[in-house]
Amino acid sequence: MANVLLEQNSNGVTWIRINREEIRNAVNFEVMEELNDLLTIAEKDESKVVIISGIGKKAFCSGGDLSAFQHILSEDAARRMLMKMGAVIERIAFFPKITIAALNGTAVGGGAELASACDFRIAAPHIKVGFVQANLAITTGWGGGTLLLERIAKLEALQMLLSAKMYSTEELIRNGFIQHVITKEPFEEGVIDFAGPFLNKTKGVIQAYKGRYIDHLDQGRIHLNMKNEIAECAKLWEEKEHHEAVLAFLKKSKNI
Ligand SMILES: CCCC(=O)SCCNC(=O)CCNC(=O)[C@H](O)C(C)(C)COP(=O)(O)OP(=O)(O)OC[C@H]1O[C@@H](n2cnc3c(N)ncnc32)[C@H](O)[C@@H]1OP(=O)(O)O
């Protein structure tokens, strides 16, 4: 079964959904590869808007798959893993089409980084978002901390990263991380309602405005900052405090 699903709709929307509901849509190496492959398809297809989401109602994405990554112990190995997903996240951040993170469920750790990569973030009312990495004695490491600092006011971003706490949709609307809360059921219809005013524009108009938005971002500086973020996270990854925190999570959920 595919770890990531693609759905290309005739209304100009392509959905990319992480399909690991039982493990809260955690990202392992297969997810990284499949996400990248599906982005290549979405980049070339007829869609105007690409929506990234997760399967189920519980999680958008719970970040790195801690069962799979518990065996990554050295700085070097951590850097390789972080760079692989960092490249996917950076690709989304500068994607030529409009991207929307549709938060069907909670986004934690790298899941919050993945959401930060998209142009817009819209959410079901029950979800939470937490950059919890600091609780695991690491920092954001896929470049999503850098992108968060681009998306919302810098001190709000710093507070989210340092506190590592879970934010409600009320708090996320207030600090600007999410643009819209979807109360409509089914959730997917509410997502399409949000995208509707974009979808009725020509592809040329959408592409042009997305181009101007990207122009406004300092791509070289963002790339460098993401690289530094990955390198710093890789260093912390090697420390015993991180390994102990991962072990504690896995023991609690009996994955070891
Ligand atoms: C590498 C870049 C940086 C990172 O992403 S570090 C990783 C940060 N992520 C985390 O710390 C994950 C924390 N997970 C959670 O907080 C919760 O699972 C979450 C997402 C709020 C969902 O809560 P619930 O709906 O109550 O689900 P639950 O906790 O009972 O989990 C169900 C099963 O999924 C597993 N799971 C969830 N997130 C995972 C992850 N990231 N890696 C590996 N396994 C994960 C969890 O262990 C549980 O497994 P089991 O059913 O007990 O065998």
The ligand as an SDF file (V2000), in Angstrom:
LIG
                    3D

 53 55  0  0  0  0  0  0  0  0999 V2000
   12.6540   14.4030   12.5810 C   0  0  0  0  0  0  0  0  0  0  0  0
   12.0720   15.7730   12.6510 C   0  0  0  0  0  0  0  0  0  0  0  0
   11.6600   16.1710   14.0230 C   0  0  0  0  0  0  0  0  0  0  0  0
   10.4930   15.3640   14.5260 C   0  0  0  0  0  0  0  0  0  0  0  0
    9.5060   15.2650   13.8680 O   0  0  0  0  0  0  0  0  0  0  0  0
   10.6490   14.6240   16.0280 S   0  0  0  0  0  0  0  0  0  0  0  0
    9.1320   13.7500   16.2030 C   0  0  0  0  0  0  0  0  0  0  0  0
    8.0900   14.6000   16.7820 C   0  0  0  0  0  0  0  0  0  0  0  0
    6.9100   13.8260   16.9390 N   0  0  0  0  0  0  0  0  0  0  0  0
    6.5020   13.3220   18.1020 C   0  0  0  0  0  0  0  0  0  0  0  0
    7.0840   13.5480   19.1480 O   0  0  0  0  0  0  0  0  0  0  0  0
    5.2910   12.4530   17.9480 C   0  0  0  0  0  0  0  0  0  0  0  0
    4.4240   12.6210   19.0590 C   0  0  0  0  0  0  0  0  0  0  0  0
    3.1420   11.9900   18.7980 N   0  0  0  0  0  0  0  0  0  0  0  0
    2.1200   12.4850   19.4200 C   0  0  0  0  0  0  0  0  0  0  0  0
    2.2460   13.4690   20.1280 O   0  0  0  0  0  0  0  0  0  0  0  0
    0.7890   11.8110   19.2560 C   0  0  0  0  0  0  0  0  0  0  0  0
    0.9780   10.5210   18.7210 O   0  0  0  0  0  0  0  0  0  0  0  0
   -0.1980   12.5960   18.3930 C   0  0  0  0  0  0  0  0  0  0  0  0
    0.3840   12.9350   17.0300 C   0  0  0  0  0  0  0  0  0  0  0  0
   -0.6110   13.8970   19.1110 C   0  0  0  0  0  0  0  0  0  0  0  0
   -1.4580   11.7370   18.1720 C   0  0  0  0  0  0  0  0  0  0  0  0
   -1.9770   11.3360   19.4210 O   0  0  0  0  0  0  0  0  0  0  0  0
   -3.0150   10.1200   19.4920 P   0  0  0  0  0  0  0  0  0  0  0  0
   -4.0350   10.3160   18.4430 O   0  0  0  0  0  0  0  0  0  0  0  0
   -3.4550   10.0120   20.9090 O   0  0  0  0  0  0  0  0  0  0  0  0
   -2.1960    8.8480   19.0590 O   0  0  0  0  0  0  0  0  0  0  0  0
   -1.1020    7.9980   19.8830 P   0  0  0  0  0  0  0  0  0  0  0  0
   -0.1350    8.9010   20.5750 O   0  0  0  0  0  0  0  0  0  0  0  0
   -1.7920    6.9610   20.6870 O   0  0  0  0  0  0  0  0  0  0  0  0
   -0.3250    7.3350   18.6630 O   0  0  0  0  0  0  0  0  0  0  0  0
   -0.8620    6.2500   17.9200 C   0  0  0  0  0  0  0  0  0  0  0  0
    0.2980    5.3600   17.5310 C   0  0  0  0  0  0  0  0  0  0  0  0
    1.1570    6.1090   16.6540 O   0  0  0  0  0  0  0  0  0  0  0  0
    2.4750    6.1180   17.1710 C   0  0  0  0  0  0  0  0  0  0  0  0
    3.1150    7.3780   16.8140 N   0  0  0  0  0  0  0  0  0  0  0  0
    2.5870    8.6100   16.8620 C   0  0  0  0  0  0  0  0  0  0  0  0
    3.4550    9.5130   16.4220 N   0  0  0  0  0  0  0  0  0  0  0  0
    4.5710    8.8230   16.0890 C   0  0  0  0  0  0  0  0  0  0  0  0
    5.8300    9.1920   15.5660 C   0  0  0  0  0  0  0  0  0  0  0  0
    6.1050   10.4580   15.2560 N   0  0  0  0  0  0  0  0  0  0  0  0
    6.7320    8.2340   15.3530 N   0  0  0  0  0  0  0  0  0  0  0  0
    6.4610    6.9630   15.6300 C   0  0  0  0  0  0  0  0  0  0  0  0
    5.2910    6.5440   16.1550 N   0  0  0  0  0  0  0  0  0  0  0  0
    4.3630    7.4740   16.3600 C   0  0  0  0  0  0  0  0  0  0  0  0
    2.3120    5.9450   18.6800 C   0  0  0  0  0  0  0  0  0  0  0  0
    3.4900    5.4450   19.2360 O   0  0  0  0  0  0  0  0  0  0  0  0
    1.1610    4.9640   18.7340 C   0  0  0  0  0  0  0  0  0  0  0  0
    1.6620    3.6800   18.4930 O   0  0  0  0  0  0  0  0  0  0  0  0
    0.9900    2.3800   19.1990 P   0  0  0  0  0  0  0  0  0  0  0  0
   -0.3980    2.3110   18.6280 O   0  0  0  0  0  0  0  0  0  0  0  0
    0.9830    2.6640   20.6740 O   0  0  0  0  0  0  0  0  0  0  0  0
    1.8560    1.2550   18.8010 O   0  0  0  0  0  0  0  0  0  0  0  0
  1  2  1  0
  2  3  1  0
  3  4  1  0
  4  5  2  0
  4  6  1  0
  6  7  1  0
  7  8  1  0
  8  9  1  0
  9 10  1  0
 10 11  2  0
 10 12  1  0
 12 13  1  0
 13 14  1  0
 14 15  1  0
 15 16  2  0
 15 17  1  0
 17 18  1  0
 17 19  1  0
 19 20  1  0
 19 21  1  0
 19 22  1  0
 22 23  1  0
 23 24  1  0
 24 25  2  0
 24 26  1  0
 24 27  1  0
 27 28  1  0
 28 29  2  0
 28 30  1  0
 28 31  1  0
 31 32  1  0
 32 33  1  0
 33 34  1  0
 33 48  1  0
 34 35  1  0
 35 36  1  0
 35 46  1  0
 36 37  1  0
 36 45  1  0
 37 38  2  0
 38 39  1  0
 39 40  1  0
 39 45  2  0
 40 41  1  0
 40 42  2  0
 42 43  1  0
 43 44  2  0
 44 45  1  0
 46 47  1  0
 46 48  1  0
 48 49  1  0
 49 50  1  0
 50 51  2  0
 50 52  1  0
 50 53  1  0
M  END
$$$$
